[in-house]
Amino acid sequence: MALERIPMTLALLAVTLPLPALAQSQDGVAATVLLDPVVVRARDDDGNAADRGTSEYVADAELERARMGDLKDLFSGIASVSVGGAIPVAQKIYVNGIDMLNLAVTVDGVAQNNRIFHHVSANAFDPGLMKFVRVDAGVAAADAGPNAMAGAVVMETVDAADIIKDGRNIGGNARLSYADNGNTFGRSATLAGRHSGFEWLGYLKTATGDDYETGAGDKVQGSAADLQTYLAKLAYETEDGHRVEFSGQRMQDDALRPYRANFVGDGRPFPLRRYDTDRTTYALSYENTQANGMWDPRVTLGWSKVDIGVAQPLEPGLGTSRGLNKTFSAKVENRFHLSGTDNVTVGIDYYDRDSSYRDGSLTGDVTESAQNVGLYAQARLEPSDRLALSFGARWDHQDFTGTTGWDDTFSGFSGNASVSYAVTDSLKLRGGVSSVFGGVTLEDNFIFNPAWDYTGLKAARADNYTLGFDYEAGDLRLDGEVFLTKIADARFSTFRANDNADAESRGFNIGLGYGWADGFMRASYAYSKIKVNGEGTDTYSAVDLGAPLGGVFALEVQHTLPGSAFTLGGSIEAAQAYDDKSVDADRGIPGYAVLNLFTEYTPPAAPDLVIRAEIANLFDKEYADRATYGQDYSSVEPLYEPGRTVMVTAALKF
């Protein structure tokens, strides 16, 4: 779309179907959505706990602006969380250089699946669903769940109360977006209602388009959008706070993708094949929203599934390969409120995970499965106004069954401790340590071998260390930490043999926030270096463990012009050149710096309407996000990000 067509497109979208990037204040006047993550931290019941010291929160403005985008948009303002892959089916998330497969990931309290196929993402989520996203890097509390070897990621989907305006019983929003690079058209709608304690919500989103072009003008085959997402919620809450909630969500992507979906070319004569991906999560929960004292129970039951079919019509005898990963999980806990600031959480959690693979060459499914029971307790205490402590432990027992029917049990203890001390009113020092039992993870089911030897397989264990500070003086905030994560005996098998590997990531993070009357700036720099089996690594040798990231920088700024209906802003995403001479890769990973600009307009006569225009990759740079696979091999063409893209989004809240 040429630049001169933007005003006409803006007008068209304004007339059709828009969406809000502004929140409503109590008096109904539009208020700017903030980039300040402290606002979101304040909504976390444990936001001030010592174990939240390294936690990163996605700010309200970041959530709003990512709703018609993807995971890269969601985490673009946090340098320590990298998302590589360029298209949703291939996007993989790394926290402090460690693959998110090694973190405990939950959506609405339900444990998500981990490995499925190393060429696609096991954890793809729609930002349009989310109201809360938190990343606990490194040290995670015992109640974060099992297998939180390098931390945890916690996501919560929107409720009816987040959609409906005060004083009303029904409401919703609608969004339209168009991006010229790839002619990608997105539309979503949310409708919610409540009556006599009952709440319901429905959400639908779809995105379709063509292949996009890189900054060099090359078309990326298999990059066309073809995504559908659904969410349904039903809840009932009594006057005294007893709340039961059920939700179901589904995300589908069925289209031609690169033969190996996480990179473009490897010399094959047929570059594309069809990837049919289907992700589903169901959650049933109970809590008392008004509970205090010694009785505050919470119960969550959940089921999640990732189903990926890869059609290979050009390879006779195989037909469609299909990998399926299913997890049933349950969690029962009680929080003992010892005082207004002190509490102890005690609980039990369980998962039953099953992974299978089949194709035309097999007579039946090849499967692995694991069941895990965990007992845990986590104390969060504030002995004084300046001192905060958090410590906890858990014990896990795992039953594991391999592809051959071989089975064994593994068990172990995990412990964590975090401390935060306010040296002055402005400066706080913090640190944390954990040792985590990781058990034996299910492998990538697309490499399942019916004849594997499991006798030498070991249970994984991770050790995490962090030491950091927080400084706040007026509107200025500074924070930072050094970190070390060491994972021993992680599952690292190939089709030929089962195996274990050791991984280590060390580095540091620095964050800056500064607010003023009509705007906010958020900046961060992260440096991490990962080793596998004690040696430097490339993207191939670190698959499913981590990625060589080096230095990554993120900056976001927004400003609302005083007395104006316009908010202006932009962002910079950048990474330093990275080259590890000790690895097998035959080229270094280039650095990059990309500038994105936007403006948002809210008509004074229609405060529920927001129109947003943005230019991503303003200088049309050819680059791949630092976390994208294969950049360090000349035999691989990585998934480059889109070149200059003009996007218009319209939103309406009603």
PyMOL commands that set and color helices and strands:
alter all, ss='L'
color gray80, all
select helices_A, chain A and resi 3-15+37-41+50-52+60-66+71-74+88-90+100-102+127-129+142-144+160-163+445-447
alter helices_A, ss='H'
color red, helices_A
select strands_A, chain A and resi 22-24+30-32+55-57+81-84+92-95+98-99+104-107+110-111+130-137+151-157+170-179+184-195+198-208+226-237+242-258+263-265+272-288+297-312+319-337+343-358+366-381+387-401+407-422+427-439+460-473+476-491+500-516+519-532+535-536+550-560+566-575+592-601+609-616+637-638+645-653
alter strands_A, ss='S'
color yellow, strands_A
deselect
rebuild
show_as cartoon
